[in-house]
Amino acid sequence: MNLFITGTDTDVGKTTVSAWICSKIKTTYWKPIQTGSDADADVIQKFAPQTEILPNAYRLKAPLSAWDAARFEQRTIDVQKLRTDRDKILIEGAGGLLVPIAENFFMLDVIEQTHATALVVARSKLGMINHVLLTIFALHHRNIPVCGIVICGDVEKNIFETIEHFSKIPILAVLPETNDLVALFDKTPLPSKILKVLS
């Protein structure tokens, strides 16, 4: 089983969570689709240099959904290239579950066809409860296993409890905002539920 890092939205902390996990365990990292000028693999390399990094299946220039970025470049994404025969690898998505990639094919479909367990990443902000519950609902609708939730940013106790109560999924970690990710990663142990998927 692979571990798929999915987010409730774009820019919620998926790469930070991926780097945290990779810094804790020797694993393989794959970002199937990278859009825009960012290179998330460089962040992984910086904080977890021991990680094996697989090349993107698609690298698209525009900071848009994969569908729109590919159309901008007059390219068509072959969804068969978004499969892997590897096991026990960490896969990072792009955006949320319903980001379109090809005709009738979404990020949710990538999770399904890579036979992955999902780890949901959310940023602590107004609307987070709704975003988390919608994401969990969509994953359950496809019978995709979810090992837990990670929240980036401080979260109030009542919101923490509300998310766990209605999602029935544990919040495995809260990663507060910081400029010192090395120190944060050092002091934040990797939950056993994540270790179990990748070990």
MDTraj code that builds the backbone (N, CA, C; nanometers):
import mdtraj as md
import numpy as np

residues = "MET ASN LEU PHE ILE THR GLY THR ASP THR ASP VAL GLY LYS THR THR VAL SER ALA TRP ILE CYS SER LYS ILE LYS THR THR TYR TRP LYS PRO ILE GLN THR GLY SER ASP ALA ASP ALA ASP VAL ILE GLN LYS PHE ALA PRO GLN THR GLU ILE LEU PRO ASN ALA TYR ARG LEU LYS ALA PRO LEU SER ALA TRP ASP ALA ALA ARG PHE GLU GLN ARG THR ILE ASP VAL GLN LYS LEU ARG THR ASP ARG ASP LYS ILE LEU ILE GLU GLY ALA GLY GLY LEU LEU VAL PRO ILE ALA GLU ASN PHE PHE MET LEU ASP VAL ILE GLU GLN THR HIS ALA THR ALA LEU VAL VAL ALA ARG SER LYS LEU GLY MET ILE ASN HIS VAL LEU LEU THR ILE PHE ALA LEU HIS HIS ARG ASN ILE PRO VAL CYS GLY ILE VAL ILE CYS GLY ASP VAL GLU LYS ASN ILE PHE GLU THR ILE GLU HIS PHE SER LYS ILE PRO ILE LEU ALA VAL LEU PRO GLU THR ASN ASP LEU VAL ALA LEU PHE ASP LYS THR PRO LEU PRO SER LYS ILE LEU LYS VAL LEU SER".split()
xyz = np.array([
    [0.0854, -0.1201, 0.0000],
    [0.0000, 0.0000, 0.0000],
    [0.0885, 0.1245, 0.0000],
    [0.0515, 0.2226, -0.0813],
    [0.1210, 0.3508, -0.0850],
    [0.0488, 0.4516, 0.0042],
    [0.1159, 0.5604, 0.0360],
    [0.0553, 0.6680, 0.1147],
    [0.0408, 0.7894, 0.0250],
    [-0.0818, 0.8379, 0.0086],
    [-0.1081, 0.9520, -0.0781],
    [-0.1396, 1.0735, 0.0075],
    [-0.0584, 1.1778, -0.0070],
    [-0.0788, 1.3024, 0.0660],
    [-0.1720, 1.3898, -0.0157],
    [-0.2950, 1.4025, 0.0328],
    [-0.3924, 1.4852, -0.0372],
    [-0.4328, 1.6024, 0.0509],
    [-0.4774, 1.7082, -0.0099],
    [-0.5121, 1.8279, 0.0662],
    [-0.6574, 1.8649, 0.0510],
    [-0.7043, 1.9479, 0.1419],
    [-0.8399, 1.9998, 0.1324],
    [-0.8481, 2.1127, 0.0301],
    [-0.7311, 2.1592, -0.0160],
    [-0.7246, 2.2721, -0.1084],
    [-0.5796, 2.2804, -0.1552],
    [-0.5491, 2.3808, -0.2335],
    [-0.4106, 2.4047, -0.2703],
    [-0.3429, 2.4880, -0.1609],
    [-0.2118, 2.4738, -0.1500],
    [-0.1331, 2.5529, -0.0551],
    [-0.1782, 2.5341, 0.0898],
    [-0.2035, 2.4088, 0.1278],
    [-0.2451, 2.3818, 0.2655],
    [-0.1335, 2.3185, 0.3488],
    [-0.0233, 2.2794, 0.2819],
    [0.0887, 2.2221, 0.3567],
    [0.1239, 2.0792, 0.3180],
    [0.0780, 2.0331, 0.2015],
    [0.1057, 1.8951, 0.1601],
    [0.2549, 1.8680, 0.1495],
    [0.3294, 1.9628, 0.0933],
    [0.4731, 1.9416, 0.0761],
    [0.5460, 1.9434, 0.2106],
    [0.5017, 2.0309, 0.3009],
    [0.5603, 2.0336, 0.4357],
    [0.5379, 1.9000, 0.5052],
    [0.4163, 1.8479, 0.4973],
    [0.3864, 1.7188, 0.5591],
    [0.4659, 1.6072, 0.4922],
    [0.4791, 1.6127, 0.3619],
    [0.5578, 1.5126, 0.2903],
    [0.7036, 1.5161, 0.3356],
    [0.7583, 1.6358, 0.3487],
    [0.8979, 1.6499, 0.3924],
    [0.9156, 1.5994, 0.5354],
    [0.8186, 1.6286, 0.6206],
    [0.8227, 1.5800, 0.7597],
    [0.8281, 1.4279, 0.7633],
    [0.7406, 1.3635, 0.6872],
    [0.7381, 1.2172, 0.6854],
    [0.8678, 1.1609, 0.6290],
    [0.9127, 1.2178, 0.5172],
    [1.0354, 1.1680, 0.4542],
    [1.1583, 1.1879, 0.5431],
    [1.1554, 1.2917, 0.6269],
    [1.2693, 1.3153, 0.7165],
    [1.2746, 1.2128, 0.8289],
    [1.1648, 1.1413, 0.8500],
    [1.1540, 1.0468, 0.9609],
    [1.1748, 0.9013, 0.9211],
    [1.1569, 0.8707, 0.7937],
    [1.1616, 0.7320, 0.7499],
    [1.2220, 0.7257, 0.6103],
    [1.3004, 0.6244, 0.5847],
    [1.3595, 0.6085, 0.4521],
    [1.2516, 0.5580, 0.3574],
    [1.2178, 0.6376, 0.2602],
    [1.1093, 0.6017, 0.1698],
    [1.1358, 0.6605, 0.0317],
    [1.0393, 0.6445, -0.0566],
    [1.0458, 0.6984, -0.1926],
    [0.9345, 0.8004, -0.2081],
    [0.9666, 0.9125, -0.2718],
    [0.8709, 1.0223, -0.2907],
    [0.8404, 1.0384, -0.4387],
    [0.7115, 1.0591, -0.4678],
    [0.6707, 1.0823, -0.6070],
    [0.5603, 1.1864, -0.6114],
    [0.5819, 1.2894, -0.6901],
    [0.4771, 1.3882, -0.7194],
    [0.4419, 1.3697, -0.8662],
    [0.3342, 1.2994, -0.8967],
    [0.3035, 1.2677, -1.0371],
    [0.2907, 1.3900, -1.1261],
    [0.2237, 1.4948, -1.0747],
    [0.2020, 1.6151, -1.1554],
    [0.2489, 1.7370, -1.0776],
    [0.3363, 1.8149, -1.1402],
    [0.3824, 1.9411, -1.0821],
    [0.3440, 2.0538, -1.1766],
    [0.2719, 2.1520, -1.1246],
    [0.2376, 2.2676, -1.2065],
    [0.3007, 2.3933, -1.1470],
    [0.3196, 2.4929, -1.2312],
    [0.3779, 2.6179, -1.1849],
    [0.5291, 2.6109, -1.1750],
    [0.5882, 2.7148, -1.1175],
    [0.7342, 2.7255, -1.1103],
    [0.7932, 2.6525, -0.9903],
    [0.7087, 2.6120, -0.8959],
    [0.7590, 2.5408, -0.7788],
    [0.8115, 2.4033, -0.8173],
    [0.9021, 2.3525, -0.7358],
    [0.9510, 2.2152, -0.7509],
    [0.9464, 2.1530, -0.6117],
    [0.8352, 2.0877, -0.5807],
    [0.8163, 2.0338, -0.4464],
    [0.9210, 1.9291, -0.4118],
    [0.9716, 1.8601, -0.5129],
    [1.0763, 1.7602, -0.4879],
    [1.2017, 1.8248, -0.4294],
    [1.2275, 1.9508, -0.4631],
    [1.3447, 2.0206, -0.4075],
    [1.3304, 2.0391, -0.2565],
    [1.2076, 2.0619, -0.2106],
    [1.1834, 2.0754, -0.0664],
    [1.2107, 1.9425, 0.0035],
    [1.1661, 1.8343, -0.0572],
    [1.1915, 1.7021, -0.0009],
    [1.3415, 1.6754, 0.0048],
    [1.4105, 1.7077, -0.1031],
    [1.5550, 1.6867, -0.1086],
    [1.6269, 1.7670, -0.0009],
    [1.5785, 1.8871, 0.0263],
    [1.6421, 1.9738, 0.1261],
    [1.6282, 1.9180, 0.2675],
    [1.5093, 1.8743, 0.3024],
    [1.4836, 1.8319, 0.4399],
    [1.4987, 1.6813, 0.4621],
    [1.5012, 1.6049, 0.3535],
    [1.5152, 1.4595, 0.3655],
    [1.6024, 1.4082, 0.2521],
    [1.7325, 1.4418, 0.2537],
    [1.8200, 1.4093, 0.1410],
    [1.8371, 1.2598, 0.1150],
    [1.7995, 1.1771, 0.2124],
    [1.8133, 1.0324, 0.1930],
    [1.6990, 0.9742, 0.1100],
    [1.5993, 1.0558, 0.0793],
    [1.4796, 1.0089, 0.0098],
    [1.5065, 0.9845, -0.1384],
    [1.4587, 0.8708, -0.1877],
    [1.4609, 0.8459, -0.3321],
    [1.3473, 0.9255, -0.3946],
    [1.3785, 1.0064, -0.4937],
    [1.2774, 1.0912, -0.5571],
    [1.2555, 1.0464, -0.7014],
    [1.1330, 1.0111, -0.7307],
    [1.0975, 0.9715, -0.8667],
    [1.0608, 1.0949, -0.9481],
    [1.0906, 1.0957, -1.0774],
    [1.0589, 1.2132, -1.1603],
    [0.9086, 1.2314, -1.1789],
    [0.8666, 1.3567, -1.1940],
    [0.7258, 1.3851, -1.2226],
    [0.6841, 1.3151, -1.3517],
    [0.5627, 1.2653, -1.3538],
    [0.5088, 1.2129, -1.4794],
    [0.4816, 1.3286, -1.5760],
    [0.4372, 1.4423, -1.5172],
    [0.4120, 1.5625, -1.5966],
    [0.4595, 1.6841, -1.5202],
    [0.5300, 1.7719, -1.5910],
    [0.5730, 1.9005, -1.5363],
    [0.5141, 2.0089, -1.6264],
    [0.4233, 2.0879, -1.5713],
    [0.3511, 2.1875, -1.6487],
    [0.3816, 2.3271, -1.5959],
    [0.3965, 2.4226, -1.6841],
    [0.4482, 2.5544, -1.6468],
    [0.3482, 2.6433, -1.5741],
    [0.2236, 2.6413, -1.6160],
    [0.1249, 2.7348, -1.5605],
    [0.0821, 2.6913, -1.4198],
    [0.0676, 2.7850, -1.3266],
    [0.0237, 2.7521, -1.1899],
    [-0.1279, 2.7348, -1.1832],
    [-0.1760, 2.6339, -1.2554],
    [-0.3190, 2.6085, -1.2690],
    [-0.3475, 2.4625, -1.2377],
    [-0.4733, 2.4240, -1.2456],
    [-0.5049, 2.2821, -1.2356],
    [-0.4324, 2.2088, -1.3484],
    [-0.4096, 2.0802, -1.3284],
    [-0.3400, 2.0028, -1.4323],
    [-0.4137, 2.0098, -1.5654],
    [-0.5453, 2.0039, -1.5600],
    [-0.6279, 2.0112, -1.6815],
    [-0.6056, 2.1429, -1.7555],
    [-0.6116, 2.2541, -1.6832],
    [-0.5963, 2.3849, -1.7467],
    [-0.4521, 2.4098, -1.7898],
    [-0.3568, 2.3687, -1.7067],
    [-0.2154, 2.3881, -1.7415],
    [-0.1794, 2.3090, -1.8667],
    [-0.2316, 2.1876, -1.8782],
    [-0.2034, 2.1052, -1.9956],
    [-0.2677, 2.1662, -2.1205],
    [-0.3892, 2.2159, -2.1087],
    [-0.4551, 2.2793, -2.2238],
    [-0.3805, 2.4051, -2.2674],
    [-0.3280, 2.4779, -2.1703],
    [-0.2511, 2.5986, -2.2008],
    [-0.1291, 2.5655, -2.2869],
    [-0.0702, 2.4469, -2.2624],
    [0.0483, 2.4027, -2.3384],
    [0.0097, 2.3135, -2.4560],
    [-0.1204, 2.3002, -2.4809],
    [-0.1716, 2.2150, -2.5884],
    [-0.1204, 2.0717, -2.5744],
    [-0.1282, 2.0232, -2.4494],
    [-0.0876, 1.8857, -2.4198],
    [-0.2080, 1.8092, -2.3649],
    [-0.2022, 1.6791, -2.3804],
    [-0.3036, 1.5912, -2.3231],
    [-0.2357, 1.4980, -2.2238],
    [-0.2913, 1.4873, -2.1059],
    [-0.2323, 1.4010, -2.0039],
    [-0.2810, 1.2584, -2.0222],
    [-0.1857, 1.1676, -2.0338],
    [-0.2151, 1.0242, -2.0412],
    [-0.2252, 0.9723, -1.8983],
    [-0.3449, 0.9394, -1.8560],
    [-0.3648, 0.9010, -1.7158],
    [-0.2961, 0.7687, -1.6821],
    [-0.2610, 0.6906, -1.7824],
    [-0.1891, 0.5651, -1.7553],
    [-0.0497, 0.5922, -1.6989],
    [0.0027, 0.7118, -1.7267],
    [0.1348, 0.7482, -1.6738],
    [0.1272, 0.7880, -1.5264],
    [0.0066, 0.7944, -1.4732],
    [-0.0127, 0.8303, -1.3330],
    [-0.0353, 0.7061, -1.2474],
    [0.0082, 0.5921, -1.2979],
    [0.0052, 0.4667, -1.2234],
    [0.1466, 0.4333, -1.1765],
    [0.1574, 0.3435, -1.0819],
    [0.2892, 0.2968, -1.0390],
    [0.2801, 0.1516, -0.9951],
    [0.3852, 0.0776, -1.0235],
    [0.3948, -0.0604, -0.9767],
    [0.4682, -0.0670, -0.8430],
    [0.5164, 0.0479, -0.7986],
    [0.5909, 0.0518, -0.6729],
    [0.4961, 0.0370, -0.5540],
    [0.5540, -0.0030, -0.4421],
    [0.4775, -0.0173, -0.3190],
    [0.5513, 0.0555, -0.2081],
    [0.4772, 0.0985, -0.1073],
    [0.5348, 0.1668, 0.0079],
    [0.6026, 0.2977, -0.0313],
    [0.5428, 0.3708, -0.1235],
    [0.5981, 0.5010, -0.1593],
    [0.5028, 0.6116, -0.1147],
    [0.5575, 0.7296, -0.0962],
    [0.4797, 0.8466, -0.0573],
    [0.4500, 0.9266, -0.1831],
    [0.3236, 0.9467, -0.2110],
    [0.2798, 1.0172, -0.3318],
    [0.2127, 1.1472, -0.2888],
    [0.2556, 1.2565, -0.3470],
    [0.1956, 1.3866, -0.3140],
    [0.1077, 1.4349, -0.4283],
    [-0.0157, 1.4666, -0.3955],
    [-0.1079, 1.5182, -0.4958],
    [-0.0845, 1.6652, -0.5251],
    [-0.1652, 1.7172, -0.6156],
    [-0.1604, 1.8595, -0.6518],
    [-0.2993, 1.9172, -0.6325],
    [-0.3133, 2.0061, -0.5355],
    [-0.4447, 2.0613, -0.5057],
    [-0.5302, 1.9623, -0.4296],
    [-0.6618, 1.9763, -0.4425],
    [-0.7545, 1.8896, -0.3716],
    [-0.8010, 1.7725, -0.4562],
    [-0.8969, 1.6979, -0.4024],
    [-0.9400, 1.5731, -0.4651],
    [-1.0057, 1.5913, -0.6012],
    [-1.0789, 1.7001, -0.6201],
    [-1.1528, 1.7167, -0.7444],
    [-1.0854, 1.8124, -0.8414],
    [-0.9544, 1.8262, -0.8289],
    [-0.8777, 1.8988, -0.9303],
    [-0.8804, 1.8161, -1.0587],
    [-0.9300, 1.8721, -1.1691],
    [-0.9375, 1.7945, -1.2930],
    [-0.8011, 1.7744, -1.3580],
    [-0.7828, 1.6539, -1.4117],
    [-0.6559, 1.6188, -1.4763],
    [-0.6781, 1.5892, -1.6244],
    [-0.7782, 1.5102, -1.6528],
    [-0.8147, 1.4771, -1.7909],
    [-0.9673, 1.4640, -1.7948],
    [-1.0206, 1.4339, -1.9106],
    [-1.1658, 1.4221, -1.9226],
    [-1.2189, 1.3144, -1.8275],
    [-1.3068, 1.3540, -1.7366],
    [-1.3657, 1.2614, -1.6387],
    [-1.2608, 1.1916, -1.5523],
    [-1.1527, 1.2617, -1.5239],
    [-1.0453, 1.2036, -1.4427],
    [-0.9906, 1.3123, -1.3504],
    [-0.9905, 1.2833, -1.2206],
    [-0.9554, 1.3817, -1.1190],
    [-0.8435, 1.3288, -1.0292],
    [-0.7927, 1.4140, -0.9402],
    [-0.6885, 1.3711, -0.8480],
    [-0.7356, 1.2519, -0.7648],
    [-0.8628, 1.2486, -0.7337],
    [-0.9210, 1.1360, -0.6611],
    [-0.8969, 1.0038, -0.7343],
    [-0.9010, 1.0082, -0.8668],
    [-0.8789, 0.8869, -0.9458],
    [-0.7335, 0.8410, -0.9385],
    [-0.6415, 0.9358, -0.9226],
    [-0.4996, 0.8984, -0.9081],
    [-0.4802, 0.8200, -0.7788],
    [-0.5436, 0.8646, -0.6711],
    [-0.5324, 0.7922, -0.5446],
    [-0.5841, 0.6499, -0.5624],
    [-0.6974, 0.6382, -0.6287],
    [-0.7587, 0.5075, -0.6475],
    [-0.6698, 0.4150, -0.7294],
    [-0.6136, 0.4649, -0.8387],
    [-0.5378, 0.3761, -0.9264],
    [-0.3939, 0.3515, -0.8811],
    [-0.3480, 0.4244, -0.7787],
    [-0.2168, 0.3938, -0.7207],
    [-0.2304, 0.3061, -0.5960],
    [-0.3532, 0.2608, -0.5682],
    [-0.3797, 0.1698, -0.4558],
    [-0.3217, 0.2265, -0.3264],
    [-0.3559, 0.3515, -0.2998],
    [-0.2961, 0.4227, -0.1866],
    [-0.3955, 0.4423, -0.0734],
    [-0.3397, 0.4553, 0.0456],
    [-0.4127, 0.5037, 0.1616],
    [-0.3950, 0.6547, 0.1652],
    [-0.5004, 0.7286, 0.1937],
    [-0.4937, 0.8751, 0.1932],
    [-0.4583, 0.9296, 0.3315],
    [-0.3768, 1.0332, 0.3317],
    [-0.3528, 1.1157, 0.4497],
    [-0.3993, 1.2558, 0.4128],
    [-0.4986, 1.3068, 0.4851],
    [-0.5598, 1.4355, 0.4510],
    [-0.4872, 1.5480, 0.5243],
    [-0.4451, 1.6488, 0.4485],
    [-0.3784, 1.7662, 0.5049],
    [-0.4698, 1.8867, 0.4917],
    [-0.4855, 1.9598, 0.6025],
    [-0.5695, 2.0791, 0.6026],
    [-0.4951, 2.1936, 0.6692],
    [-0.5187, 2.3145, 0.6211],
    [-0.4620, 2.4323, 0.6864],
    [-0.5655, 2.4907, 0.7806],
    [-0.5177, 2.5296, 0.8987],
    [-0.6070, 2.5866, 0.9988],
    [-0.6510, 2.7256, 0.9549],
    [-0.7763, 2.7356, 0.9111],
    [-0.8318, 2.8628, 0.8669],
    [-0.9834, 2.8514, 0.8673],
    [-1.0496, 2.9622, 0.8505],
    [-1.1953, 2.9641, 0.8477],
    [-1.2454, 2.8730, 0.7357],
    [-1.3402, 2.7870, 0.7692],
    [-1.3940, 2.6943, 0.6697],
    [-1.3286, 2.5583, 0.6711],
    [-1.2300, 2.5394, 0.7588],
    [-1.1547, 2.4135, 0.7589],
    [-1.2433, 2.2928, 0.7865],
    [-1.3381, 2.3047, 0.8789],
    [-1.4230, 2.1897, 0.9132],
    [-1.4960, 2.1404, 0.7885],
    [-1.5586, 2.2315, 0.7176],
    [-1.6308, 2.1955, 0.5956],
    [-1.5382, 2.1312, 0.4928],
    [-1.4218, 2.1889, 0.4728],
    [-1.3278, 2.1364, 0.3734],
    [-1.2799, 1.9969, 0.4098],
    [-1.2512, 1.9751, 0.5374],
    [-1.2051, 1.8430, 0.5808],
    [-1.3165, 1.7397, 0.5628],
    [-1.4371, 1.7729, 0.6077],
    [-1.5463, 1.6765, 0.6003],
    [-1.5843, 1.6447, 0.4556],
    [-1.5808, 1.7424, 0.3675],
    [-1.6067, 1.7164, 0.2256],
    [-1.5019, 1.6220, 0.1678],
    [-1.3765, 1.6441, 0.2049],
    [-1.2676, 1.5592, 0.1553],
    [-1.2827, 1.4160, 0.2053],
    [-1.3106, 1.4009, 0.3342],
    [-1.3297, 1.2675, 0.3911],
    [-1.4497, 1.1976, 0.3260],
    [-1.5578, 1.2726, 0.3056],
    [-1.6774, 1.2159, 0.2426],
    [-1.6442, 1.1629, 0.1032],
    [-1.5713, 1.2394, 0.0245],
    [-1.5370, 1.1970, -0.1120],
    [-1.4493, 1.0721, -0.1109],
    [-1.3561, 1.0647, -0.0178],
    [-1.2692, 0.9467, -0.0081],
    [-1.3502, 0.8237, 0.0324],
    [-1.4385, 0.8396, 0.1299],
    [-1.5225, 0.7283, 0.1731],
    [-1.6145, 0.6819, 0.0607],
    [-1.6622, 0.7774, -0.0184],
    [-1.7521, 0.7440, -0.1290],
    [-1.6844, 0.6507, -0.2282],
    [-1.5528, 0.6631, -0.2423],
    [-1.4751, 0.5766, -0.3322],
    [-1.4133, 0.4573, -0.2581],
    [-1.4466, 0.4419, -0.1302],
    [-1.3897, 0.3329, -0.0499],
    [-1.2378, 0.3364, -0.0436],
    [-1.1833, 0.4589, -0.0429],
    [-1.0388, 0.4765, -0.0273],
    [-1.0072, 0.4865, 0.1216],
    [-0.9173, 0.4031, 0.1718],
    [-0.8848, 0.4096, 0.3148],
    [-0.8161, 0.5408, 0.3511],
    [-0.8457, 0.5899, 0.4706],
    [-0.7875, 0.7152, 0.5202],
    [-0.7194, 0.6843, 0.6533],
    [-0.5892, 0.7094, 0.6610],
    [-0.5188, 0.6754, 0.7852],
    [-0.5268, 0.7881, 0.8876],
    [-0.5554, 0.9094, 0.8442],
    [-0.5647, 1.0181, 0.9403],
    [-0.5626, 1.1547, 0.8744],
    [-0.5599, 1.2550, 0.9609],
    [-0.5610, 1.3956, 0.9202],
    [-0.4416, 1.4642, 0.9854],
    [-0.3767, 1.5532, 0.9127],
    [-0.2724, 1.6400, 0.9682],
    [-0.3142, 1.7841, 0.9435],
    [-0.3070, 1.8645, 1.0474],
    [-0.3435, 2.0054, 1.0358],
    [-0.2177, 2.0914, 1.0417],
    [-0.2050, 2.1814, 0.9476],
    [-0.0936, 2.2759, 0.9459],
    [-0.1425, 2.4093, 1.0014],
    [-0.0814, 2.4520, 1.1113],
    [-0.1245, 2.5738, 1.1789],
    [-0.1920, 2.5396, 1.3101],
    [-0.1977, 2.6337, 1.3995],
    [-0.2602, 2.6106, 1.5298],
    [-0.4112, 2.5912, 1.5140],
    [-0.4667, 2.5040, 1.5974],
    [-0.6095, 2.4766, 1.5900],
    [-0.6675, 2.4738, 1.7311],
    [-0.7842, 2.5334, 1.7456],
    [-0.8492, 2.5364, 1.8760],
    [-0.9036, 2.3986, 1.9113],
    [-0.9063, 2.3690, 2.0416],
    [-0.9469, 2.2368, 2.0897],
    [-1.0870, 2.1984, 2.0421],
    [-1.1804, 2.2932, 2.0443],
    [-1.3171, 2.2587, 2.0040],
    [-1.3253, 2.2227, 1.8557],
    [-1.2455, 2.2897, 1.7727],
    [-1.2453, 2.2582, 1.6290],
    [-1.1808, 2.1217, 1.6063],
    [-1.0731, 2.0968, 1.6776],
    [-1.0053, 1.9664, 1.6737],
    [-1.1067, 1.8557, 1.7029],
    [-1.1803, 1.8727, 1.8116],
    [-1.2765, 1.7708, 1.8552],
    [-1.3924, 1.7568, 1.7566],
    [-1.4367, 1.8684, 1.6998],
    [-1.5477, 1.8644, 1.6044],
    [-1.5091, 1.7866, 1.4786],
    [-1.3893, 1.8108, 1.4289],
    [-1.3433, 1.7402, 1.3086],
    [-1.3364, 1.5897, 1.3344],
    [-1.2788, 1.5510, 1.4466],
    [-1.2688, 1.4081, 1.4777],
    [-1.4070, 1.3456, 1.4992],
    [-1.4958, 1.4197, 1.5633],
    [-1.6286, 1.3667, 1.5923],
    [-1.7072, 1.3367, 1.4651],
    [-1.7083, 1.4313, 1.3721],
    [-1.7912, 1.4145, 1.2532],
    [-1.7223, 1.3361, 1.1414],
    [-1.5903, 1.3392, 1.1365],
    [-1.5198, 1.2650, 1.0321],
    [-1.4961, 1.1196, 1.0718],
    [-1.4920, 1.0934, 1.2025],
    [-1.4571, 0.9609, 1.2551],
    [-1.3161, 0.9194, 1.2135],
    [-1.2332, 1.0201, 1.1850],
    [-1.0937, 0.9981, 1.1454],
    [-1.0053, 1.0733, 1.2449],
    [-0.8973, 1.0099, 1.2938],
    [-0.8135, 1.0788, 1.3929],
    [-0.7257, 1.1876, 1.3320],
    [-0.7097, 1.2958, 1.4067],
    [-0.6085, 1.3961, 1.3715],
    [-0.4769, 1.3456, 1.4291],
    [-0.3849, 1.3106, 1.3426],
    [-0.2609, 1.2459, 1.3851],
    [-0.1557, 1.3448, 1.4328],
    [-0.1600, 1.4668, 1.3799],
    [-0.0595, 1.5662, 1.4180],
    [-0.1088, 1.7054, 1.3827],
    [-0.0596, 1.8022, 1.4579],
    [-0.0792, 1.9437, 1.4273],
    [0.0593, 2.0051, 1.4141],
    [0.0891, 2.0568, 1.2958],
    [0.2196, 2.1174, 1.2689],
    [0.2031, 2.2690, 1.2709],
    [0.2452, 2.3357, 1.3792],
    [0.2258, 2.4806, 1.3877],
    [0.3102, 2.5561, 1.2866],
    [0.2679, 2.6774, 1.2540],
    [0.3439, 2.7632, 1.1631],
    [0.4794, 2.7948, 1.2250],
    [0.5849, 2.7829, 1.1460],
    [0.7191, 2.8122, 1.1949],
    [0.8118, 2.8393, 1.0775],
    [0.9179, 2.9142, 1.1050],
    [1.0224, 2.9355, 1.0044],
    [1.1351, 2.8345, 1.0191],
    [1.1274, 2.7504, 1.1219],
    [1.2321, 2.6513, 1.1485],
    [1.1733, 2.5114, 1.1349],
    [1.1621, 2.4648, 1.0114],
    [1.1025, 2.3337, 0.9882],
    [1.1902, 2.2211, 1.0406],
    [1.3199, 2.2407, 1.0393],
    [1.4099, 2.1367, 1.0902],
    [1.3794, 2.1073, 1.2368],
    [1.3677, 2.2120, 1.3163],
    [1.3372, 2.1944, 1.4585],
    [1.1982, 2.1333, 1.4769],
    [1.1021, 2.1786, 1.3961],
    [0.9667, 2.1243, 1.4053],
    [0.9659, 1.9755, 1.3744],
    [1.0341, 1.9373, 1.2670],
    [1.0386, 1.7965, 1.2290],
    [1.1082, 1.7132, 1.3373],
    [1.2149, 1.7676, 1.3933],
    [1.2903, 1.6944, 1.4957],
    [1.2047, 1.6627, 1.6175],
    [1.1206, 1.7568, 1.6575],
    [1.0451, 1.7396, 1.7817],
    [0.9067, 1.6782, 1.7613],
    [0.8691, 1.6516, 1.6354],
    [0.7372, 1.5956, 1.6071],
    [0.7510, 1.4504, 1.5619],
    [0.7183, 1.3556, 1.6485],
    [0.7330, 1.2147, 1.6107],
    [0.6348, 1.1745, 1.5017],
    [0.6735, 1.0734, 1.4271],
    [0.5870, 1.0242, 1.3205],
    [0.4848, 0.9271, 1.3797],
    [0.3558, 0.9523, 1.3603],
    [0.2532, 0.8648, 1.4172],
    [0.2622, 0.7222, 1.3633],
    [0.2266, 0.6276, 1.4464],
    [0.2363, 0.4861, 1.4094],
    [0.1469, 0.4516, 1.2903],
    [0.0338, 0.5219, 1.2758],
    [-0.0560, 0.4932, 1.1636],
    [0.0100, 0.5242, 1.0293],
    [0.0960, 0.6264, 1.0267],
    [0.1686, 0.6582, 0.9032],
    [0.2818, 0.5577, 0.8818],
    [0.3529, 0.5274, 0.9885],
    [0.4616, 0.4289, 0.9802],
    [0.4103, 0.2942, 0.9275],
    [0.2917, 0.2570, 0.9738],
    [0.2363, 0.1271, 0.9357],
    [0.2137, 0.1187, 0.7856],
    [0.1703, 0.2277, 0.7234],
    [0.1446, 0.2270, 0.5794],
    [0.2746, 0.2139, 0.5004],
    [0.3797, 0.2830, 0.5460],
    [0.5039, 0.2896, 0.4683],
    [0.6082, 0.1851, 0.5082],
    [0.5833, 0.1122, 0.6139],
    [0.6828, 0.0131, 0.6605],
    [0.6531, -0.1258, 0.6055],
])
top = md.Topology()
chain = top.add_chain()
for i, resn in enumerate(residues, 1):
    res = top.add_residue(resn, chain, resSeq=i)
    for name in ("N", "CA", "C"):
        top.add_atom(name, md.element.get_by_symbol(name[0]), res)
traj = md.Trajectory(xyz[None], top)
